[in-house]
Amino acid sequence: MKALISVYEKEGVDELAKALENLGYEIISTGGTARFLKEKGIKVKEVSQLTEFPEILEGRVKTLHPKIHGGILYRDWVERDKEDIKKLDIKPIDIVVVNLYPFEEKLKEGLTDKDLMEFIDIGGPALIRAAAKNFFRVVILVDPEDYSWTLEKLKKGNLTLQDRAYLAWKAFSHTAYYDGVISQAFKKLYSIDSFNREEALPIKLKKKLRYGENPHQRGYLYENPLEDIGITKASVLQGKEMSFNNYLDADSATRLVSEFPNQTVCAIIKHNNPCAVATGVSVKDAFIRAKEADPVSAFGGIVAFNDKVDYQTAKELTSMFLEVVIAPEYDEDALSELSKKKNLRVLRFYGLQNAFDIKKVSGGYLLQDEDTVLYEEPEVVTQKEPTVEEMEDLIFAWKVVKHTKSNAIVIAKGGRTLGIGSGNVSRVDSLKCAINKAKEFGFDLRGAVVASEAFFPFRDSIDIMAKEGITAVIQPGGSIRDKEVIEACNEHGISMVFTGLRHFKH
């Protein structure tokens, strides 16, 4: 019996090799692994002794040889295979243990392109795929976590076909992930701005979650290895385990506050929608202003900041029930105060990277660029121009509505949302919801502004706004009735800005 071992990461492999040797396996290995195992007192036969061909091209070619791949791919239930290996003196290989050159890690070291290419493994994936293909006879091990239980079953002689299939599944997943990292890295390294007819998108399991959106659904958190920052990379500093829904809401919250690099902003999120957003002269001020905009919805919400949380802000945060607090930094005394709420999840967020947006649909996936552009060139299309203050509020509201589920309406004034209408099937309904929300908490809508993430199909929304004293509107434009909507604004003395860009969010 023969076991081929060729690994870059050596953790646990000496114990595995020793145990296999004790079970009667002859250990075959390559350069670095062979030297490592010999130093551990394990008898090793080098691949070059088996192939009678030396490693060449500085180790680029080692195991790519018929005596290796023939030994792995040999089928003991096929007569022609038995004749071939006897005629060519090929010895069957029964176990293959391989892990690959660390391309993913080396990608982060700033190597030259040619140096980086040396960490694309060729022989390793070929060995893995050959062994996995022939799992009926060959055991393939790519994960050190599988060494122990596989050995125990080999000792007892009860390694099942299902066990072998499981190891083969892990092996194919491993090589697919490895190739996916390389494929997507090439796109980034060489600025290839397109999607191929065939794509490999690498994802790595970070943790199993308690459940998915609902308790009866399984949930998992995977990360993109080529994105160094983002919500999956946030540090959980305290609190209960993050849930599937927590991650969704936290991602929405951080994306929203990241729209305001030059202002201190607080966003409160519920069910993937902003319920209140506000700027402030301090972090505490921003939070209080946001909370007052919708104190009912803020209860049990996800609160995100784009600035350091201090002690005074932490005192405000612990005065109510919240699910998650997210910020780029915290004062030590702020963390001490937040720790009084043992179940409150506190995250440190390091920023965003833009890659692509992917959504599952039955039978496949929808994939698109992320929505990273705010607007084209804002254009005033009415007789009345917005004031400087109105324009500031229009841009503020536009940033918020971009992150609100369609149909979306945001009413704002003084750097704060007064009412948000989201997810209605009618834009008029979203407007009415936003107005009612603002009135519920006693806000005066005179002089407020409105943002709509898509165009107004009719003038009815403008007529409703006018009755409430709203004085400025921002929207993409592009309706066949734009002229009618603009005329309605002119009739009511409302200024309107077109952005030329919509922000549907489904």
Residue pairs with C-beta under 8 A, 6 or more apart in sequence:
1 23
1 24
1 25
1 26
1 94
1 95
2 25
2 26
2 27
2 28
2 71
2 91
2 92
2 93
2 94
2 95
3 17
3 20
3 25
3 26
3 27
3 28
3 93
3 94
3 95
3 96
3 97
4 28
4 29
4 47
4 63
4 68
4 71
4 72
4 93
4 95
4 96
4 97
4 98
4 127
5 13
5 16
5 17
5 27
5 28
5 29
5 33
5 37
5 97
5 98
6 29
6 30
6 33
6 47
6 62
6 63
6 97
6 98
6 123
6 124
6 127
7 13
7 33
7 97
7 98
7 99
8 32
8 99
8 100
8 101
8 102
8 121
8 124
9 99
9 102
9 144
10 33
10 36
11 144
12 144
12 147
13 33
13 36
13 37
13 97
13 144
13 147
14 36
14 37
14 40
14 42
15 147
16 97
16 141
16 147
16 151
17 27
17 37
17 40
17 42
17 44
18 40
18 41
18 42
19 151
19 155
20 27
20 95
20 151
20 154
21 27
21 42
21 43
23 154
23 155
25 94
25 95
26 45
27 37
27 42
27 43
27 44
27 45
28 44
28 45
28 46
28 47
28 50
28 93
29 37
29 44
29 45
29 46
29 47
30 46
30 47
30 55
30 59
30 62
30 63
31 46
31 55
31 59
31 62
34 44
34 46
34 47
37 44
38 44
47 55
47 62
47 63
47 65
47 68
48 54
48 55
48 62
50 67
50 68
50 91
51 65
51 67
51 68
52 67
53 65
55 61
55 62
60 122
61 123
62 123
63 69
63 123
63 126
63 127
64 122
64 123
64 126
66 88
66 90
67 88
67 90
67 91
68 93
68 127
69 126
69 127
69 130
70 84
70 85
70 88
70 90
71 85
71 90
71 91
71 92
71 93
72 93
72 96
72 127
72 130
72 131
72 134
72 138
73 130
73 133
73 134
74 81
74 84
74 85
74 90
74 92
74 134
74 137
75 81
75 134
75 136
75 137
76 82
76 92
76 137
77 136
84 90
85 91
85 92
92 137
93 138
94 137
94 138
94 139
95 138
95 139
95 140
95 141
96 127
96 128
96 130
96 131
96 138
96 139
96 140
96 141
97 141
97 142
98 124
98 127
98 128
98 131
98 140
98 141
98 142
99 124
99 142
99 144
100 121
100 124
100 125
100 128
100 174
100 178
101 118
101 119
101 120
101 121
101 124
102 119
103 116
103 119
103 120
103 121
103 178
103 181
103 182
103 185
104 178
104 181
104 225
106 116
106 119
107 116
107 181
107 185
107 226
108 228
111 119
113 189
120 182
121 178
125 175
125 178
125 179
128 140
128 142
128 171
128 174
128 175
129 171
129 172
129 175
131 138
131 139
131 140
131 168
131 171
132 140
132 167
132 168
132 171
132 172
133 168
135 164
135 165
135 167
135 168
136 161
136 164
139 150
139 154
139 159
139 164
139 167
140 167
140 168
140 171
141 147
141 150
141 167
142 167
142 170
142 171
142 174
143 170
143 174
146 167
146 170
150 159
150 163
150 167
153 159
153 160
153 163
176 200
177 202
177 203
177 204
178 202
179 200
180 200
180 201
180 202
181 202
181 225
181 226
183 199
183 200
183 202
184 200
184 201
184 202
184 226
185 226
186 192
188 226
195 367
199 367
201 224
201 358
202 224
202 225
202 226
203 222
203 223
203 224
203 225
204 222
204 223
204 224
204 225
205 220
205 221
205 222
206 221
206 222
206 223
206 232
207 220
207 221
208 219
208 220
208 221
209 219
209 220
209 221
209 241
209 242
209 243
209 244
209 247
210 219
210 241
210 243
210 244
211 217
211 218
211 219
211 243
211 244
212 218
212 219
212 244
213 219
213 244
213 245
217 244
219 243
219 244
221 232
221 242
221 244
221 247
222 232
223 230
223 232
223 233
224 230
224 232
224 355
226 355
227 233
227 353
227 355
228 353
229 350
229 351
229 352
229 353
230 251
230 351
230 352
230 353
231 247
231 250
231 251
231 254
231 349
232 247
233 350
234 250
234 254
234 326
234 347
234 348
234 349
234 350
235 347
235 348
236 242
236 345
236 346
236 347
237 330
237 335
237 346
237 347
237 348
238 335
238 338
238 339
238 342
238 344
238 345
238 346
239 324
239 341
239 342
239 343
239 344
239 345
239 346
240 343
240 345
242 250
242 324
242 345
242 347
246 302
246 323
246 324
246 345
248 272
249 269
249 270
249 271
249 272
249 302
249 323
249 324
250 269
250 302
250 304
250 324
250 326
250 347
250 349
252 269
252 272
252 273
252 274
252 302
252 403
253 267
253 268
253 269
253 274
253 302
253 303
253 304
253 324
253 326
254 304
254 326
254 349
254 352
255 352
255 403
256 267
256 269
256 274
256 277
256 304
256 399
256 400
256 403
257 265
257 266
257 267
257 304
257 305
257 306
258 306
258 351
258 352
259 374
259 399
259 402
259 403
260 279
260 306
260 399
261 306
263 279
263 306
263 415
264 279
264 280
264 281
264 282
264 283
264 285
264 286
264 305
264 306
264 307
265 277
265 278
265 279
265 280
265 286
265 305
265 306
265 307
266 277
266 278
266 280
266 283
266 286
266 287
266 289
266 290
266 303
266 304
266 305
267 274
267 276
267 277
267 290
267 303
267 304
268 274
268 275
268 276
268 277
268 290
268 291
268 294
268 297
268 298
268 301
268 302
268 303
268 304
269 275
269 301
269 302
269 303
269 304
270 297
270 300
270 301
270 302
272 405
273 404
273 405
273 420
273 422
273 423
274 400
274 403
274 404
274 417
274 420
274 422
275 294
275 297
275 298
275 301
275 420
276 290
276 291
276 293
276 294
276 297
276 298
276 416
276 417
276 420
277 290
277 293
277 400
277 416
277 417
278 286
278 287
278 289
278 290
278 293
278 415
278 416
278 417
279 286
279 289
279 396
279 415
279 416
280 286
280 287
280 288
280 289
280 415
282 310
282 313
283 305
283 307
283 308
283 309
283 310
283 313
283 327
284 310
284 312
284 313
284 316
286 305
286 307
287 303
287 305
287 313
287 316
287 317
288 316
289 415
289 416
290 298
290 303
290 416
290 417
291 298
291 316
291 320
292 441
293 416
293 417
293 418
293 441
293 443
294 417
294 420
294 437
294 441
295 441
296 440
298 320
299 320
299 321
300 321
300 322
300 323
301 322
301 323
302 322
302 323
302 324
302 326
303 317
303 322
303 324
303 325
303 326
304 325
304 326
304 327
304 349
305 313
305 325
305 326
305 327
305 328
306 327
306 328
307 327
307 328
307 329
308 327
308 328
308 329
308 330
308 331
309 317
309 325
309 327
309 329
309 330
309 331
309 334
309 338
310 331
310 333
310 334
311 331
311 333
311 334
311 337
313 334
314 330
314 331
314 333
314 334
314 335
314 337
314 338
315 337
317 325
317 338
317 344
318 337
318 338
318 340
318 341
318 344
322 341
322 344
323 344
323 345
324 344
324 345
324 346
324 347
325 338
325 344
325 345
325 346
325 347
326 347
326 348
326 349
327 347
327 348
327 349
328 348
328 349
328 350
328 351
329 348
330 338
330 346
330 348
335 346
338 344
338 346
354 370
354 372
355 370
356 367
356 368
356 369
356 370
357 367
357 368
357 369
357 370
357 371
358 365
358 366
358 367
358 368
359 365
359 366
359 367
371 402
371 503
371 505
373 501
374 398
374 399
374 402
374 499
374 501
375 398
375 499
375 500
375 501
376 499
376 500
376 501
377 500
378 395
378 474
378 497
378 498
378 499
379 477
379 497
379 498
379 500
380 386
380 495
380 496
380 497
381 477
381 482
381 486
381 496
381 497
381 498
382 486
382 489
382 490
382 494
382 495
382 496
383 490
384 489
384 490
384 493
384 494
384 495
385 495
386 394
386 449
386 471
386 472
386 495
386 497
387 472
390 447
390 449
390 471
390 472
390 495
391 472
391 497
392 415
393 412
393 413
393 414
393 415
393 448
393 449
393 472
394 449
394 451
394 472
394 473
394 474
394 497
395 474
396 412
396 415
397 410
397 411
397 412
397 417
397 449
397 450
397 451
397 474
398 451
398 474
398 499
400 410
400 412
400 417
400 420
400 451
401 408
401 409
401 410
401 451
401 452
401 453
401 503
402 453
402 503
402 505
403 505
404 410
404 420
404 422
404 453
404 505
405 422
405 423
405 505
405 506
406 422
406 423
406 453
406 454
406 504
406 505
406 506
407 421
407 422
407 423
407 424
407 425
407 426
407 427
407 429
407 430
407 453
407 454
408 420
408 421
408 422
408 423
408 430
408 452
408 453
408 454
408 503
408 505
409 419
409 420
409 421
409 422
409 427
409 430
409 431
409 433
409 434
409 450
409 451
409 452
410 417
410 419
410 420
410 421
410 434
410 450
410 451
411 417
411 418
411 419
411 420
411 434
411 435
411 438
411 445
411 448
411 449
411 450
411 470
412 418
412 448
412 449
412 450
412 451
413 443
413 445
413 447
413 448
413 449
418 434
418 437
418 438
418 443
418 445
418 448
419 433
419 434
419 435
419 436
419 437
419 438
419 439
419 443
420 433
420 434
420 437
421 429
421 430
421 431
421 432
421 433
421 434
421 435
421 437
422 430
422 433
423 430
424 430
424 433
427 452
427 454
427 456
427 457
427 461
428 460
428 461
428 464
431 450
431 461
431 464
431 465
432 464
434 450
435 445
435 464
435 468
438 445
438 448
439 445
444 469
445 468
445 469
445 470
446 468
446 469
446 470
446 471
447 469
447 471
448 468
448 469
448 470
448 471
449 470
449 471
449 472
449 473
449 474
450 465
450 470
450 472
450 473
450 474
451 473
451 474
451 475
452 461
452 473
452 474
452 475
452 476
453 476
453 502
453 503
453 504
453 505
454 475
454 476
454 502
454 503
454 504
455 475
455 476
455 477
455 478
455 479
455 482
455 485
455 502
456 462
456 475
456 479
456 481
456 485
457 479
457 481
458 481
458 484
458 485
459 481
459 484
459 485
459 487
459 488
462 473
462 485
462 488
462 489
462 492
462 494
463 488
463 492
465 473
465 492
465 494
466 488
466 492
466 494
470 494
471 493
471 494
471 495
472 494
472 495
472 496
472 497
473 489
473 494
473 495
473 496
473 497
474 496
474 497
474 499
475 496
475 497
475 498
475 499
476 498
476 499
476 500
476 501
476 502
476 503
477 498
477 499
477 500
478 500
478 502
479 485
485 496
486 496
488 494
489 495
489 496
